[in-house]
Amino acid sequence: MAELADLVGVLKAAGEGTRVRLLALLADGAHSVKDLTEILKQSQPRVSRHLKLLADAGLVQRNAEGAWAYYSLTMDGDGAELAQWLIGRLNPEDVERRRDIERQAAVRASHTAQATEYFAKVASSWDLLKTLQVPEEAVEAAVVAALGGRRVETLVDLGTGTGRMLEVLADSYKRGIGLDSSREMLAVARSRLSGAGITHAQVRMGDIGDLDVAVGPADVVVIHQVLHYFDDPGRMLAQARRLLKPGGEMIIVDFAPHDLEFLRSEHAHRRLGLSADQMSSWAAAAGLVVDTMQPFPSQTGQRGLTVCLWRLSDKT
């Protein structure tokens, strides 16, 4: 039970119109301050002040990434319970609430368009770009080893890009499905799979941020160098979890936290790496457990990126 003074503080923080709107927006996923100023049509100092009050009261949590900060609802505690209670009683047909939802959708569509435009430009050289940044050969060998020599029935590769994971893991599945939202990437992937003589895998156009569960059920879901393109990787992870069969597992490869801000401004990255604590939190929220985490430091020396491989399993 909460102390009286603490509970009063939480109620005071939540008891203001803009702050309730912020809680409702963050209930649908993490956002940067910039996103929230665009959605609410309020100044950055005003939005930041509201967010600070909510964070101080334990209603939202702040995660700093380089020059940016992302906010999300707290996942546990009295603040989390109160926030969910309030949000559950909002009328979705309220004029202001509907306007916020529409603007939120527009902001997310803009993010998606930026990433898609970037993918279209680099589709033919995507694998080369990754090789210049990370120890790709070692990572790929570890991905294969993660399956322990098994051959599963169905493997789904989310954000398949050039189809490289479907090629690398071709001996590990009977049926492979790759999803991506870029036509240019899918064209490269189809060419790659055809050239390798891989006929038991296919790639499809699909929104991996709003997955069709009919794509599954999958024994294994692979998410390779994808989560850093999402404002809220936890939301995407929860979506992916819906594809898993009971007892299934995920293999996730992504960057460890770094400070290379140019990757956000020039290469459409939304998150500057993912930490072990973040992954554990997102996995738990999705009903998954982090079984192992293996880091792969850069071999380039100066300002290189460390890559991590996580193995997640279904708690059930």
Secondary structure as the mmCIF struct_conf table of DSSP 4:
data_model
#
loop_
_struct_conf.conf_type_id
_struct_conf.id
_struct_conf.beg_label_comp_id
_struct_conf.beg_label_asym_id
_struct_conf.beg_label_seq_id
_struct_conf.end_label_comp_id
_struct_conf.end_label_asym_id
_struct_conf.end_label_seq_id
HELX_RH_AL_P HELX_RH_AL_P1 LEU A 4 ALA A 14
BEND BEND1 GLU A 16 GLU A 16
HELX_RH_AL_P HELX_RH_AL_P2 GLY A 17 LEU A 26
TURN_TY1_P TURN_TY1_P1 ALA A 27 ASP A 28
STRN STRN1 HIS A 31 SER A 32
HELX_RH_AL_P HELX_RH_AL_P3 VAL A 33 LEU A 40
TURN_TY1_P TURN_TY1_P2 LYS A 41 LYS A 41
HELX_RH_AL_P HELX_RH_AL_P4 GLN A 44 ASP A 56
TURN_TY1_P TURN_TY1_P3 ALA A 57 GLY A 58
BEND BEND2 LEU A 59 LEU A 59
STRN STRN2 VAL A 60 GLU A 65
TURN_TY1_P TURN_TY1_P4 GLY A 66 ALA A 67
STRN STRN3 TRP A 68 LEU A 73
BEND BEND3 MET A 75 GLY A 77
HELX_RH_AL_P HELX_RH_AL_P5 ASP A 78 GLY A 88
TURN_TY1_P TURN_TY1_P5 ARG A 89 ARG A 89
BEND BEND4 LEU A 90 LEU A 90
TURN_TY1_P TURN_TY1_P6 PRO A 92 GLU A 93
HELX_RH_AL_P HELX_RH_AL_P6 VAL A 95 VAL A 122
HELX_RH_3T_P HELX_RH_3T_P1 ALA A 123 SER A 125
HELX_RH_AL_P HELX_RH_AL_P7 TRP A 126 GLN A 133
BEND BEND5 VAL A 134 VAL A 134
HELX_RH_AL_P HELX_RH_AL_P8 GLU A 136 ALA A 146
TURN_TY1_P TURN_TY1_P7 LEU A 147 GLY A 149
STRN STRN4 VAL A 152 LEU A 158
TURN_TY1_P TURN_TY1_P8 GLY A 159 GLY A 159
TURN_TY1_P TURN_TY1_P9 GLY A 161 GLY A 163
HELX_RH_AL_P HELX_RH_AL_P9 ARG A 164 VAL A 168
TURN_TY1_P TURN_TY1_P10 LEU A 169 LEU A 169
HELX_RH_3T_P HELX_RH_3T_P2 ALA A 170 SER A 172
STRN STRN5 TYR A 173 ASP A 180
BEND BEND6 SER A 181 SER A 181
HELX_RH_AL_P HELX_RH_AL_P10 ARG A 183 GLY A 195
TURN_TY1_P TURN_TY1_P11 ALA A 196 GLY A 197
BEND BEND7 HIS A 200 HIS A 200
STRN STRN6 ALA A 201 MET A 205
TURN_TY1_P TURN_TY1_P12 ILE A 208 GLY A 209
BEND BEND8 ASP A 210 ASP A 210
HELX_RH_3T_P HELX_RH_3T_P3 VAL A 213 VAL A 215
STRN STRN7 ALA A 218 HIS A 224
BEND BEND9 GLN A 225 GLN A 225
HELX_RH_3T_P HELX_RH_3T_P4 LEU A 227 TYR A 229
BEND BEND10 ASP A 231 ASP A 231
HELX_RH_AL_P HELX_RH_AL_P11 PRO A 233 ARG A 241
TURN_TY1_P TURN_TY1_P13 ARG A 242 LEU A 243
STRN STRN8 LEU A 244 PHE A 255
HELX_LH_PP_P HELX_LH_PP_P1 ALA A 256 ALA A 256
BEND BEND11 PRO A 257 PRO A 257
TURN_TY1_P TURN_TY1_P14 GLU A 261 GLU A 261
HELX_RH_AL_P HELX_RH_AL_P12 PHE A 262 HIS A 267
BEND BEND12 ARG A 270 LEU A 272
HELX_RH_AL_P HELX_RH_AL_P13 ALA A 276 ALA A 285
TURN_TY1_P TURN_TY1_P15 ALA A 286 GLY A 287
STRN STRN9 LEU A 288 PHE A 296
BEND BEND13 GLN A 299 THR A 300
TURN_TY1_P TURN_TY1_P16 GLN A 302 ARG A 303
HELX_LH_PP_P HELX_LH_PP_P2 GLY A 304 THR A 306
STRN STRN10 VAL A 307 ASP A 314
#
